[in-house]
């Protein structure tokens, strides 16, 4: 019985337990639905392919990421972020070290295909800054100048399983 219970708990942990909620948005008269997700390791919004975010307009073909896409992207992120963040740009002192605080960031997920490869663009921001006060982040891309490592973004190549275009906001 203990082995069965342990197996069930390990399966639930590895698969994750999700809480989801549909979030309606509207841009230039076009309505779309995003999906807010809470997982035991992360939370954020999966943006619909109808939304055209500021940072990646016109790049590749848009798609709405699935939960499996997000799980894969998060797995790659968790296992590769420390290496890509080894120089710790704009981190330290009053700014968090990203790979040590990964679960404290809310995420926005946008899907694109580039050269036939599936790419997830992840926009990240510190939970205390916006998510508790503002709700617009569930329907619009968060775009902030400065703010050091409280705001950063990265792309995940799901096809070849690597991170690229890691960018951390500057400090004023």
LINTAKA-V868106 format. One line per field, one symbol per residue. burial: + if it has 9 or more other C-alpha atoms within 8 Angstrom, else -. A space follows every 50 residues. Layout:
BEGIN
burial->???
END
This chain:
BEGIN
burial->-----------+----------++++----+++++++++--++++++++- --+--------++++---++-++--+++-+++-++--+-++---+++++- +---++++++++++--+++++++++++-+++---+-+++-+----+++++ ++++++++---++--+-+++--
END
